[in-house]
Amino acid sequence: MSKTALITGASAGIGYELSNVFAKNGYDLVLVSRNRQKLEFIAGNLESSYNVHVIVMPKDLCEPAAPQELYDEIADKGIDIDVLVNNAGIGVNGKFTDFSIERYRDLIQLNITSLTMLCKLFGAVMVQKKSGRILNVASTASFQAGPLMGSYYASKAYVLSLSEALNYELGQDRVVVTALCPGPTQTEFFERNDMIGVNVTNCPWMMKAAEVAEAGFSGLMKGKTIVIPGLINKLLVFSVRFVPRRIPAAMVCYLNKRQKT
């Protein structure tokens, strides 16, 4: 009997590549993002390539009611979710005081609140049936402060902390919770968040989204609590433990600055 994975932010980047990985491994899919047209195109390709069943559910998870609506619609369809992948997220790059309250509200709603609600709603069902997996996409940003992207880094620190706690807590009910913590990755993230020309976009150890997705899937299936793809990313996260916190903050500030023209 086939299993089903629910993937948010599935229309691009790591979410799209995770959709491919799960489909390749025989999972039926429920794909979520705001872009119905793109989701339907992806769904058609996945169904024809891997002989799996794919349902698309366009939702804007920046809307407070969206997580409950998504859960209710899936329940109404009688779909049993075996794996929840919380991938959807947005960033804000620039001086903290230059952005609107609404921009920060959307970031917190999507990166933190919606993720938490989906973990709670689907996690409760997994606990009842004593089976399930949750993959929360955090970041190497989870491990230090991020000047010029402070709200984004803080939101990813929350995702990491929550995932570690839930993996310990829900593990008693055979539910695995994994935090995927990629470093800079070749995705549309930089374009969508107005980061073209920022120093980090020239990062020499930037990974491909497909590589990150494969690492995330593998780590989740092995029951790992934290997955950090790439040797350099692992070394950077490890090194942060041994230096004063102002040093990685200064390095991150440089990476998050826009290049001078």
Buried (B, 14 or more C-beta within 10 A) or exposed (E): EEBBBBBBBBBBBBBBBBBBBBBBEEBBBBBBBBBEEBBBEBBEBBBEEBEBBBBBBBBBBBBEEBBEEBBEBBBEEEBBBBBBBBBBBBBBBBEEEEBEEEEBEBBBBBBBBBBBBBBEBBBEBBBEEEBBBBBBBBBBBBBBBBBBBBBBBBBBBBBBEBBBEBBEEBEEBEBBBBBBBBBBBBBEBBEEBEBEEBBBBEBEEBBBBBBBBBBBBEBBBEEBBBBBBBEBBBEBBEEBEEEEEEEBBEBBBEBBBBEEE
